[in-house]
Amino acid sequence: MYSSLGVRLLSSSVPSNMFMNSMVVWAFILLGSMSIGGYFMIRKFLKVLPKNDGRSKLDWQNHWVEASRHLWTDETKAFLDKLVKPVPGPFRDIARHSIAAEIGRIALEERATEVTQDHCIKGYISATPKRDNKFLVAFLNKNQIDYKPYEHLMQK
């Protein structure tokens, strides 16, 4: 009688253990998801904080985009779209905006009359982290564009 009761208790605890294990797994998944989301929220928050000059990084990006809007041609807009095509879809618009801001800044500082492909490549290199330079080199090779004049920018 006791042995059958022990078997019943043991067999009834197996589904309970599976349930507890699944709860632990889901807790780690939720914790991981919230951590990843929090990381991106903190990054966005830090971009909004004003710097010493009273403007945030996002304010400067918006300024450079608006100030250089008249310099962009259809060809350079299409080239920028090609440059950001490897970026994953949810992040593509943000990447396009930040790269366009850097390109606009470079073009305005050079007092250019229009944004050129040269400005686009320089702006892409300076706006993206070093780890993404391999994608740019592959893109330039694929489109048969000589990137030798820009190698010094990739080393910084």
Order of alpha helices (4+ residues) and beta strands (2+ residues): alpha-alpha-alpha-alpha-alpha-alpha-alpha
